[in-house]
């Protein structure tokens, strides 16, 4: 087994589909769009190293990106998640849970799955 720096491994093996199985880490984005991983247009020019191709997934992703109505987007992404659960292009083994502790004098800290510091500008200090 060769050791390789992570970015080299991703570009030389993962993105080229040169693997039998892989356990890459994904991060949660602020926007729930999954186009970079599951849109067929991302096979050649993105991170769809799974080579997953589904006209229905493409349609749902495109429609969700084309609207600013949060309720419509939520419904479209729910349908996409149901499709992905049925097609099963990947199996997520786990999602790490993080717990944070803050000094009681720090006010307003509300970690989210996207970022610990998403609202840091509203944090305050109560002496």
N, C-alpha and C positions, 0 to 999 in steps of 0.2 A: 504494500500500500504506500503510495506516495503522499507526502504531506504537501499541502498547497495553501497559499494565502487565500482567504475567503473570496475576495473579489475576483481573483484569477480563476478559482474553482467555479464560481458562478458563471463567469463569461466563457470559460473554455469547456465546461461540462454541462452544467445545468441548463443554460439558455440554448445550448445546441441539442439538448435532449439525449446526451451521451451518458446515460445512467440506467440502471435496472430499478433502483429505488433511491429516493432522496428524502431527507428530512430537513428541508429549508425552513428558516424562521420567517414569518410574515409579521408585519406590523400593522396595527390598526390606524387607518387614516381618519382625518376629521370628516371627510366626505365618504359615504359608504360605497362609492362607485368601485366596482370590481372589474372594470374593463381591461386594465393592464394584465390581469391574470386570466380572465375567461372570455374576452372578446376574440373572435377568430382573426380580427385584424392585428391582434397583438402576438400572433404566432411568429411572424417574421420580424416585427418591429417593436416588440414589447416583452413582457415577462410570461407569456403563455407558453412556457416550455413544456407544458403537458400536451400541447397540440390539440387542445379541446376546441371543437368546432360545433356550434349549434346555432342554426338560424334563429331559433326561438330565443336563445340567450342573447344573441346579438341584438335582436329586436327590442328585448326588454331593457338591455343596457343603454341602447341608443335613445329609447323613449324616456328613460329616467334622466339621462343627461340633458335632454331637450326641454325639460320642464323645470320651473322653479317652484311649482306647487308641492310643498312638502308631503302632503297627504297622498298625492298621486305618486310621487317618488317612493314613498313608503310601501304602497301597494305593489308597485312594479318590482321593487327589491325583494318583497316578500314572495312574489311569484318566481323571481329568479332563484331565491334560496330553495324553494320547493323543487324547481327544475334541477338545480345542482344536487340536491339530496336524492333525486331520482336517477339522474345520469351518473352521479358519483365520479366526476373526473379526478377528484383527490379525496383522501381520507384524512381529516384533521384528527391527530391523535390526542391533542390536549390543548388547552389554552391556559397559560399560567395566570394565576390570580396574584395580584399584588396588594399588599396592605401597607398603609402609610401611617406613621405616628407623627403628630405635630405637637410642639409645645403649646400649652393651652392659651398662651398669649398671642399666638398667631390666629388671626380672625379671617374668615372668608375662604380658606383653602378647601377646595372641593375637587379632588382628583377625578379624572374621567378616564375611560379606557384609551382615549386618544392621547392624552398627555397629562402628566402630573401638574404641569405649569400652565395649562390652557387659560386660566383666569388670574394669573399671578399679579397682573396690574391692579386687581381689586383686593388683594390681600392687605391686611393691616396688622399692626402690632399694638397690643393692649398691655401696657406695663403693669 
